Amino acid sequence: MESRPARKQVDDSMLKFGPTKVSPDRSGVFYNIWYNKWSGGDRVKEKAKTRCKIERDAGMTKGDRTKNTYFCLYFARGCCPYGSECSYWHRLPTESDLLDTTIDAFGRDKFEEYREDMGGVGSFNRENRTLYVGYIHIGPNIEEIVRKHFSEWGEIEKIKILKDKGVAFVTYERSLNAEFAKEAMCNQSLDHDEVLNVRWATDDPNPRAKEEYKRKAEALAAQAIQKSLPAEFTLNADYTNKRPKIEETNIRDQYYGLEGYESLEYFDPPMIIKTQ
């Protein structure tokens, strides 16, 4: 955690893109008040006008002196104008952050089910650590490029690239980091002029992957419980080495089964890209 004051990411001239902005720019024919987005007509996607830089922007805020606060949504998007005066955290989630599972990293209520488009806050019925990243520019060393950009938001467990679809699946070690990354990388680019479509991934249909996911969730829950209890209750408990190891062989068979993730219905239709 940085001891320096958090940096103001934007000035007053940029406020229309940040916390004071009520609704998104018009990019369709119909406005959906439930999803807070435009739909219909030609799909136009604009590149985000701001981006968070952890090394430059992170620091202490008023939120660090307040109990029961959350991460700043606008900090994650790179457009918080308050800096050290912000009432929320301007940093990345860590292992010591334990939040209610019915809310996300930014204090927003989760829902019983995911949205149809797998966007939005997410569901409290299933921990999701995997992001679907669409419209990536496929080129040499694409996995290294994806890792470079997404590892800025937390420790990555694995990455799967579907080159023929222009899609990546990025799985984080912790769900809070996945939630932070989803907002931080929305409508951003990698090393080219693509505009990323970042949303939640659906369940991996591979049975072995589901079992591995279940074991990891149980291990993480045990670690969280241990950290929340007084020391006298955990003297003889050791959860540090209980986390299952991922086999390095047959990775393609263990994760992201082809039957589910390579279905044509899962991927994005063509989109008109508008860049600055």
ZAKOLNU-937438 format. One record per residue (C-alpha): residue number from 0; residue in one letter; x, y negated, z negated. Coordinates in nm, 2 decimals, always signed. Layout:
BEGIN
     n   res       xx       yy       zz
   NUM     a        X        Y        Z
...
This chain:
BEGIN
     n   res       xx       yy       zz
     0     m    +0.00    +0.00    +0.00
     1     e    +0.13    -0.34    +0.10
     2     s    +0.20    -0.59    -0.18
     3     r    +0.18    -0.88    +0.05
     4     p    -0.14    -1.08    +0.12
     5     a    -0.35    -0.95    +0.40
     6     r    -0.32    -1.14    +0.72
     7     k    -0.61    -1.33    +0.89
     8     q    -0.66    -1.15    +1.21
     9     v    -0.86    -1.42    +1.40
    10     d    -0.92    -1.79    +1.36
    11     d    -1.25    -1.98    +1.38
    12     s    -1.24    -1.99    +1.75
    13     m    -1.28    -1.61    +1.76
    14     l    -1.55    -1.58    +1.50
    15     k    -1.82    -1.51    +1.77
    16     f    -1.65    -1.17    +1.83
    17     g    -1.62    -1.08    +1.46
    18     p    -1.84    -1.07    +1.15
    19     t    -2.08    -1.35    +1.26
    20     k    -2.17    -1.17    +1.58
    21     v    -2.52    -1.03    +1.54
    22     s    -2.58    -0.83    +1.86
    23     p    -2.36    -0.69    +2.13
    24     d    -2.31    -0.85    +2.47
    25     r    -2.58    -0.77    +2.72
    26     s    -2.46    -0.46    +2.92
    27     g    -2.79    -0.31    +3.04
    28     v    -3.16    -0.37    +3.11
    29     f    -3.32    -0.26    +2.78
    30     y    -3.22    -0.34    +2.42
    31     n    -3.25    -0.05    +2.18
    32     i    -3.31    -0.20    +1.83
    33     w    -3.25    +0.14    +1.66
    34     y    -2.90    +0.19    +1.82
    35     n    -2.83    -0.18    +1.84
    36     k    -2.72    -0.15    +2.20
    37     w    -2.82    -0.22    +2.56
    38     s    -2.92    +0.07    +2.80
    39     g    -3.04    +0.12    +3.15
    40     g    -2.90    -0.02    +3.48
    41     d    -2.53    -0.01    +3.57
    42     r    -2.32    +0.09    +3.27
    43     v    -2.06    -0.19    +3.22
    44     k    -1.80    -0.14    +2.95
    45     e    -1.58    -0.42    +2.84
    46     k    -1.24    -0.38    +2.68
    47     a    -1.23    -0.49    +2.31
    48     k    -1.11    -0.84    +2.26
    49     t    -0.92    -0.77    +1.94
    50     r    -0.72    -0.48    +1.79
    51     c    -0.60    -0.40    +1.45
    52     k    -0.22    -0.37    +1.39
    53     i    -0.16    -0.20    +1.06
    54     e    +0.21    -0.30    +1.02
    55     r    +0.12    -0.67    +1.09
    56     d    -0.23    -0.70    +0.94
    57     a    -0.26    -0.48    +0.63
    58     g    -0.22    -0.63    +0.28
    59     m    -0.38    -0.71    -0.05
    60     t    -0.73    -0.86    -0.06
    61     k    -0.99    -0.95    -0.32
    62     g    -1.12    -0.60    -0.27
    63     d    -0.81    -0.46    -0.44
    64     r    -0.92    -0.62    -0.76
    65     t    -1.28    -0.50    -0.73
    66     k    -1.42    -0.16    -0.82
    67     n    -1.65    +0.03    -0.59
    68     t    -1.56    -0.15    -0.27
    69     y    -1.49    -0.01    +0.08
    70     f    -1.27    -0.06    +0.39
    71     c    -1.33    -0.37    +0.60
    72     l    -1.51    -0.28    +0.92
    73     y    -1.39    -0.60    +1.09
    74     f    -1.03    -0.53    +0.98
    75     a    -1.05    -0.20    +1.15
    76     r    -1.17    -0.37    +1.47
    77     g    -0.90    -0.63    +1.44
    78     c    -1.13    -0.93    +1.39
    79     c    -1.15    -1.01    +1.02
    80     p    -1.11    -1.39    +0.96
    81     y    -1.08    -1.37    +0.58
    82     g    -0.75    -1.20    +0.53
    83     s    -0.66    -1.19    +0.16
    84     e    -0.99    -1.35    +0.07
    85     c    -1.19    -1.06    +0.21
    86     s    -1.39    -0.86    -0.04
    87     y    -1.30    -0.53    +0.12
    88     w    -0.98    -0.32    +0.17
    89     h    -0.74    -0.41    +0.45
    90     r    -0.55    -0.09    +0.46
    91     l    -0.57    +0.27    +0.58
    92     p    -0.75    +0.54    +0.38
    93     t    -0.53    +0.77    +0.17
    94     e    -0.57    +1.10    -0.02
    95     s    -0.66    +0.91    -0.34
    96     d    -0.97    +0.75    -0.18
    97     l    -1.28    +0.94    -0.29
    98     l    -1.61    +0.80    -0.15
    99     d    -1.96    +0.93    -0.17
   100     t    -2.02    +1.17    +0.12
   101     t    -2.35    +1.00    +0.20
   102     i    -2.17    +0.68    +0.31
   103     d    -1.88    +0.63    +0.55
   104     a    -1.54    +0.46    +0.49
   105     f    -1.70    +0.12    +0.55
   106     g    -1.99    +0.17    +0.30
   107     r    -2.26    +0.23    +0.57
   108     d    -2.52    +0.49    +0.50
   109     k    -2.49    +0.82    +0.69
   110     f    -2.79    +0.99    +0.84
   111     e    -2.93    +1.35    +0.82
   112     e    -2.85    +1.41    +1.18
   113     y    -2.61    +1.27    +1.44
   114     r    -2.73    +1.04    +1.71
   115     e    -2.81    +1.20    +2.04
   116     d    -2.50    +1.03    +2.19
   117     m    -2.28    +1.13    +1.89
   118     g    -2.21    +0.76    +1.83
   119     g    -2.29    +0.56    +1.52
   120     v    -2.20    +0.63    +1.15
   121     g    -2.25    +1.01    +1.15
   122     s    -2.42    +1.27    +0.94
   123     f    -2.39    +1.35    +0.57
   124     n    -2.47    +1.72    +0.64
   125     r    -2.14    +1.79    +0.80
   126     e    -1.79    +1.65    +0.74
   127     n    -1.65    +1.56    +1.08
   128     r    -1.28    +1.50    +1.13
   129     t    -1.27    +1.53    +1.51
   130     l    -1.32    +1.24    +1.76
   131     y    -1.42    +1.28    +2.12
   132     v    -1.22    +1.03    +2.33
   133     g    -1.35    +0.98    +2.69
   134     y    -1.22    +0.79    +2.99
   135     i    -0.85    +0.85    +2.92
   136     h    -0.61    +0.79    +3.20
   137     i    -0.44    +1.13    +3.27
   138     g    -0.07    +1.11    +3.35
   139     p    +0.26    +1.26    +3.24
   140     n    +0.30    +1.30    +2.86
   141     i    -0.07    +1.22    +2.80
   142     e    -0.07    +1.42    +2.47
   143     e    +0.22    +1.21    +2.34
   144     i    +0.05    +0.89    +2.44
   145     v    -0.28    +0.99    +2.27
   146     r    -0.09    +1.08    +1.96
   147     k    +0.11    +0.76    +1.96
   148     h    -0.21    +0.55    +1.96
   149     f    -0.43    +0.76    +1.73
   150     s    -0.17    +0.84    +1.47
   151     e    -0.16    +0.48    +1.37
   152     w    -0.48    +0.54    +1.18
   153     g    -0.39    +0.85    +0.98
   154     e    -0.23    +1.19    +0.99
   155     i    -0.34    +1.40    +1.28
   156     e    -0.40    +1.77    +1.25
   157     k    -0.43    +1.86    +1.62
   158     i    -0.50    +1.72    +1.97
   159     k    -0.67    +1.89    +2.26
   160     i    -0.65    +1.74    +2.61
   161     l    -0.89    +1.84    +2.89
   162     k    -0.71    +1.69    +3.18
   163     d    -0.97    +1.77    +3.44
   164     k    -1.23    +1.59    +3.24
   165     g    -1.02    +1.29    +3.13
   166     v    -1.11    +1.37    +2.77
   167     a    -0.92    +1.42    +2.44
   168     f    -1.03    +1.57    +2.11
   169     v    -0.84    +1.42    +1.81
   170     t    -0.87    +1.59    +1.47
   171     y    -0.75    +1.41    +1.16
   172     e    -0.64    +1.57    +0.83
   173     r    -0.91    +1.36    +0.65
   174     s    -1.25    +1.25    +0.75
   175     l    -1.21    +0.89    +0.62
   176     n    -0.92    +0.84    +0.87
   177     a    -1.13    +0.98    +1.15
   178     e    -1.41    +0.72    +1.06
   179     f    -1.15    +0.44    +1.05
   180     a    -1.00    +0.55    +1.38
   181     k    -1.34    +0.57    +1.55
   182     e    -1.40    +0.20    +1.49
   183     a    -1.04    +0.09    +1.55
   184     m    -1.01    +0.26    +1.89
   185     c    -1.36    +0.19    +2.02
   186     n    -1.34    +0.02    +2.37
   187     q    -0.96    +0.01    +2.33
   188     s    -0.70    +0.12    +2.59
   189     l    -0.40    +0.36    +2.57
   190     d    -0.11    +0.27    +2.80
   191     h    -0.33    +0.18    +3.10
   192     d    -0.64    -0.03    +3.17
   193     e    -0.89    +0.24    +3.07
   194     v    -1.17    +0.15    +2.83
   195     l    -1.20    +0.44    +2.58
   196     n    -1.54    +0.59    +2.48
   197     v    -1.48    +0.71    +2.12
   198     r    -1.75    +0.91    +1.95
   199     w    -1.80    +1.21    +1.72
   200     a    -1.72    +1.56    +1.86
   201     t    -1.98    +1.83    +1.84
   202     d    -1.92    +2.15    +1.65
   203     d    -1.66    +2.37    +1.80
   204     p    -1.84    +2.69    +1.92
   205     n    -1.54    +2.91    +1.85
   206     p    -1.62    +3.13    +1.55
   207     r    -1.26    +3.14    +1.43
   208     a    -1.23    +2.76    +1.45
   209     k    -1.55    +2.74    +1.24
   210     e    -1.41    +2.97    +0.98
   211     e    -1.08    +2.77    +0.97
   212     y    -1.28    +2.45    +0.93
   213     k    -1.48    +2.59    +0.64
   214     r    -1.17    +2.70    +0.46
   215     k    -1.00    +2.36    +0.50
   216     a    -1.32    +2.18    +0.38
   217     e    -1.32    +2.40    +0.06
   218     a    -0.95    +2.34    +0.00
   219     l    -1.00    +1.96    +0.04
   220     a    -1.30    +1.97    -0.19
   221     a    -1.10    +2.15    -0.46
   222     q    -0.81    +1.90    -0.43
   223     a    -1.06    +1.61    -0.47
   224     i    -1.22    +1.76    -0.78
   225     q    -0.88    +1.82    -0.93
   226     k    -0.78    +1.46    -0.88
   227     s    -1.10    +1.33    -1.03
   228     l    -1.07    +1.54    -1.35
   229     p    -0.86    +1.45    -1.66
   230     a    -0.52    +1.61    -1.68
   231     e    -0.61    +1.84    -1.96
   232     f    -0.87    +2.01    -1.74
   233     t    -0.62    +2.08    -1.46
   234     l    -0.30    +2.18    -1.63
   235     n    -0.33    +2.54    -1.51
   236     a    -0.48    +2.46    -1.17
   237     d    -0.28    +2.45    -0.85
   238     y    -0.45    +2.35    -0.53
   239     t    -0.14    +2.20    -0.36
   240     n    -0.06    +2.52    -0.16
   241     k    -0.41    +2.65    -0.10
   242     r    -0.46    +2.47    +0.23
   243     p    -0.47    +2.72    +0.51
   244     k    -0.19    +2.71    +0.77
   245     i    -0.27    +2.68    +1.14
   246     e    -0.12    +2.96    +1.35
   247     e    +0.10    +2.82    +1.62
   248     t    +0.00    +3.10    +1.86
   249     n    -0.32    +3.13    +2.06
   250     i    -0.41    +2.76    +1.99
   251     r    -0.63    +2.75    +2.30
   252     d    -0.83    +3.05    +2.17
   253     q    -0.87    +2.92    +1.82
   254     y    -0.98    +2.57    +1.88
   255     y    -1.23    +2.39    +2.11
   256     g    -1.38    +2.70    +2.27
   257     l    -1.42    +2.66    +2.65
   258     e    -1.79    +2.75    +2.64
   259     g    -1.88    +2.45    +2.44
   260     y    -1.63    +2.17    +2.51
   261     e    -1.60    +2.22    +2.88
   262     s    -1.98    +2.21    +2.95
   263     l    -2.05    +1.95    +3.21
   264     e    -2.33    +1.80    +3.00
   265     y    -2.09    +1.71    +2.73
   266     f    -1.88    +1.46    +2.93
   267     d    -1.93    +1.10    +3.03
   268     p    -2.09    +0.99    +3.36
   269     p    -1.90    +0.75    +3.58
   270     m    -1.88    +0.40    +3.43
   271     i    -1.81    +0.06    +3.57
   272     i    -1.51    -0.08    +3.37
   273     k    -1.47    -0.45    +3.31
   274     t    -1.12    -0.56    +3.18
   275     q    -0.99    -0.89    +3.09
